[in-house]
Amino acid sequence: MNRNSLLSLRQNGDMTGDVEELEQELQKIYDSEINISIGWFWDGGITLRLGDEMNGFPAAYRAQP
């Protein structure tokens, strides 16, 4: 979902406070220039990794469904 879609959801009142908080936290991470990777595949859980492809991923977490 791109930023314009997020803004559209907020204007229509369909966005919950939790999603707004997530958006704010992700923006803080981006502004801090911290590299993270968030990925998921259907029911395979969510993988969060700190780092990047070039420098490696020193920390990772997997949340299972």
C-alpha positions as semicolon CSV with decimal commas, in nm:
position;residue;x (nm);y (nm);z (nm)
1;M;0,000;0,000;0,000
2;N;0,152;0,332;-0,098
3;R;0,147;0,652;0,103
4;N;-0,140;0,801;-0,100
5;S;-0,353;0,495;-0,021
6;L;-0,276;0,534;0,349
7;L;-0,374;0,901;0,337
8;S;-0,695;0,813;0,154
9;L;-0,785;0,555;0,420
10;R;-0,724;0,810;0,694
11;Q;-0,944;1,071;0,523
12;N;-1,228;0,820;0,483
13;G;-1,209;0,721;0,850
14;D;-1,133;0,356;0,776
15;M;-0,794;0,353;0,945
16;T;-0,768;0,233;1,304
17;G;-0,540;0,383;1,568
18;D;-0,320;0,073;1,560
19;V;-0,242;0,121;1,191
20;E;-0,167;0,488;1,247
21;E;0,074;0,395;1,527
22;L;0,242;0,141;1,300
23;E;0,280;0,405;1,029
24;Q;0,440;0,645;1,280
25;E;0,683;0,381;1,410
26;L;0,785;0,278;1,058
27;Q;0,842;0,644;0,972
28;K;1,068;0,681;1,278
29;I;1,270;0,378;1,167
30;Y;1,298;0,519;0,814
31;D;1,400;0,864;0,943
32;S;1,667;0,699;1,163
33;E;1,810;0,528;0,853
34;I;1,777;0,187;1,019
35;N;1,759;-0,089;0,760
36;I;1,487;-0,347;0,818
37;S;1,311;-0,609;0,612
38;I;0,952;-0,718;0,675
39;G;0,819;-1,014;0,484
40;W;0,531;-1,258;0,492
41;F;0,388;-1,532;0,279
42;W;0,025;-1,635;0,324
43;D;0,022;-1,850;0,639
44;G;0,398;-1,878;0,677
45;G;0,418;-1,611;0,944
46;I;0,594;-1,276;0,938
47;T;0,971;-1,237;0,927
48;L;1,136;-0,920;1,060
49;R;1,506;-0,873;0,992
50;L;1,738;-0,594;1,101
51;G;1,996;-0,512;0,834
52;D;2,012;-0,535;0,456
53;E;2,127;-0,760;0,172
54;M;2,460;-0,579;0,129
55;N;2,569;-0,577;0,494
56;G;2,384;-0,881;0,621
57;F;2,112;-0,930;0,881
58;P;2,253;-0,937;1,236
59;A;1,911;-0,994;1,395
60;A;1,589;-1,165;1,287
61;Y;1,252;-1,257;1,435
62;R;0,979;-1,482;1,297
63;A;0,619;-1,458;1,418
64;Q;0,421;-1,773;1,344
65;P;0,046;-1,767;1,274
